[in-house]
Amino acid sequence: MKRELRVKKHPEFDRIIQSGRKYRSERFTLYCEKVLDQKHSRIGIAVGKRNGGAVTRVRIKRQIRAMLAKRNEYALPMNLIIVVRQTYHVDEFTASEQELNALLDQIKEQFN
């Protein structure tokens, strides 16, 4: 993901989590905030220490970025935080991808 498509700063994460709408599934919690002055989506990924060590957390982030790259949808003007829950397993990539896509489809339906 390009830098302008990411949410990087901690205060932005907090603001989106506080004011955004919440969507939950078994492996993910998504917080979505509609923004009118943006032309594209900005996405932040949060993986807690309960998911594993640093190497595992980085691997999870890479997997999620790969899932988002396949989808290639950044047209909606929104900020999105993807929080990876403890039930996420690195070995279950396709099931996790289907679950994330279902959540993103649900968000897309509510934006239209």
C-alpha positions in Angstrom: 0.0 0.0 0.0 1.2 3.5 -0.8 1.8 5.8 2.1 -1.1 8.1 1.3 -3.4 5.1 1.5 -2.4 4.3 5.1 -3.4 5.5 8.5 -0.2 5.7 10.4 -0.5 8.0 13.4 -1.7 6.8 16.8 -4.1 9.8 17.4 -5.8 9.0 14.0 -6.2 5.4 15.0 -7.8 6.5 18.3 -10.2 9.0 16.7 -11.4 6.5 14.0 -11.9 3.8 16.7 -13.8 6.2 18.9 -16.0 7.8 16.3 -16.2 5.1 13.6 -18.8 2.4 13.0 -17.8 -1.1 14.3 -18.1 -4.3 12.3 -17.0 -7.6 13.9 -16.3 -11.1 12.8 -14.5 -14.1 14.3 -11.0 -12.9 13.2 -11.4 -9.2 12.6 -12.9 -6.0 14.0 -13.2 -3.2 11.5 -13.8 0.5 12.4 -15.1 2.6 9.5 -15.4 6.4 9.3 -16.9 8.2 6.4 -14.8 11.2 5.2 -16.2 13.6 2.6 -13.0 15.6 1.8 -11.0 12.5 0.7 -10.9 10.9 -2.8 -9.7 7.5 -1.7 -9.8 5.1 1.3 -7.1 5.1 4.0 -6.5 1.9 5.9 -4.7 1.1 9.1 -3.9 -2.4 10.4 -3.5 -3.1 14.2 -2.2 -6.4 15.4 -1.9 -6.8 19.2 0.9 -8.6 21.1 -1.6 -11.4 22.0 -1.3 -12.5 18.3 2.3 -13.5 18.8 5.8 -12.2 18.6 7.1 -9.4 16.4 7.8 -11.8 13.5 4.3 -13.2 13.6 2.6 -9.8 13.8 4.6 -8.5 10.8 3.6 -11.7 8.9 -0.1 -11.1 9.7 0.2 -7.5 8.5 1.7 -8.6 5.3 -1.0 -11.2 4.8 -3.7 -8.5 5.3 -2.0 -6.1 2.9 -1.9 -9.0 0.3 -5.7 -9.6 0.9 -6.4 -5.9 0.3 -4.1 -5.7 -2.7 -6.1 -8.5 -4.4 -9.3 -6.6 -3.7 -7.8 -3.3 -4.9 -10.7 -1.1 -3.7 -9.7 2.3 -2.5 -12.4 4.4 -4.3 -14.7 5.0 -1.3 -13.9 8.1 0.8 -13.4 6.5 4.2 -10.9 5.7 6.9 -10.7 2.1 7.9 -9.0 0.4 10.8 -8.6 -3.4 10.7 -7.9 -4.8 14.1 -6.8 -8.4 14.0 -8.3 -10.5 16.8 -6.5 -13.2 18.8 -8.4 -16.0 16.9 -6.6 -15.1 13.6 -4.2 -17.9 12.6 -1.5 -17.3 10.0 -2.0 -20.8 8.4 -5.7 -20.1 7.6 -5.1 -17.5 4.9 -8.0 -18.3 2.5 -10.6 -18.5 5.2 -9.4 -15.2 6.7 -9.4 -13.6 3.3 -13.0 -14.7 2.7 -14.0 -13.4 6.1 -12.3 -10.0 5.5 -13.9 -9.7 2.0 -17.4 -10.4 3.5 -16.9 -7.6 6.0 -15.6 -5.2 3.4 -18.6 -6.1 1.2 -20.9 -5.3 4.1 -19.3 -1.9 4.6 -19.5 -1.2 0.8 -23.2 -1.9 0.8 -23.8 0.5 3.6 -21.8 3.3 1.9 -23.9 3.0 -1.3 
